[in-house]
Amino acid sequence: MMTLLRGGDVRALARAVSLVEDGAGAGAGLLAACRAAGRRALRIGVTGPPGAGKSTLVDQMAKWLRRDGKTVGVVAVDPSSPYTGGALLGDRIRMQGFAGDAGVFIRSMASRGVMGGLARAAEDVCVVMEAAGRDVVLVETVGVGQDEIDVVHLADVTVLVLVPGMGDEVQSLKAGVMEAADIFVVNKGDREGADLLEAEITGMQGLGGGAGWVPPLVRTVATVGAGVGELMAAVERCAAAKRGGLRRVLAGLGEKTGVGALRLDHLGVAVRSIAAARRFYELLGMEVGHEETVEHEQVRTAMLALGESRVELLEPTAEDSTIGRFLAKRGEGLHHIAVHVEDVDGMLERLKEAGMRLVSELVRVGAGGHRYFFVHPASTGGVLVEIVGDAAKGDA
């Protein structure tokens, strides 16, 4: 099947998506092969409250991409039927304009009660579509609230769609997805109240200034395609800015910044079992130099020397830990890269001043006593980056 899938065969893609979504044994093997293919599409997440016109906007975005010669995958997550557990609304019915166009593949998925606006298999389906050569994958959520922001972690660019007349709903979203959105869209922008909504968003998010990527605000009327070109231009700018984010981070880590020289410290790899995973590395001649359980992170680590850097195997000690949730959502694989700096506190302040998005603004103590903090993938080009300093005084 992989040969047909890599060749872009639509029937093979449909079968592959069904296998992976079902989560059976054959699907797990196929998913691993798709991940190994290493293909990566631009993932655009489209989220917002129910009734904001997300499906219509996604339809118009797909049309725009097809005119630009791009192949498109659409993952549309709908509410679950209380009777069958299947998708209640079915975006494939609403997006009928692509019948006969092999360049657009649409998969409607039931949320099945999962919070976060996505189905559990959504990321897996994205991987399959990427292996099939789709240039862009559009991911539409079921309709989000304050805490339902899983799409931010799945997508390269997150588009938040709002509409006039929402009232207090905008305020309720403030602490969640509004702080994580890359682009704001005021859809149904021909309605009364669109100007007021724009002013509210601008005031709440401080869109008028600040360092780093400043989320633009685009007004659309999705039913007629108005503003879609401007939206897609904003998406392209955001994707380019994120691709350059990691380069900007690394450029700030050299001696000329005043925080000391840099080097690759280690690659963090999430595994279900260190005992099972280390055999491969030991066959390569790499030896485990240090094993430790970090209680506050609920993770067991094993460090293997790799030249002047290392590979860090990360095994969760609890399913509801950071690594446990990563494995449940993405499976085993690269979790982060770590860059060593001489002055970790100085680097923290420098990145904060530059407007980089941090996972936490506190320097913590990890395995081996080293001091560290993480930079969010939104600022680094899509990969979690750990900034590592020397061990705290008095620690081994």
PyMOL commands that set and color helices and strands:
alter all, ss='L'
color gray80, all
select helices_A, chain A and resi 2-6+10-22+25-37+54-67+91-94+122-131+150-154+168-172+177-179+194-205+228-243+245-251+255-257+274-283+295-297+322-330+344-353+367-369+377-379
alter helices_A, ss='H'
color red, helices_A
select strands_A, chain A and resi 42-47+72-78+104-110+136-140+157-162+183-186+217-219+262-270+288-294+299-306+309-316+333-341+364-365+370-375+385-391
alter strands_A, ss='S'
color yellow, strands_A
deselect
rebuild
show_as cartoon
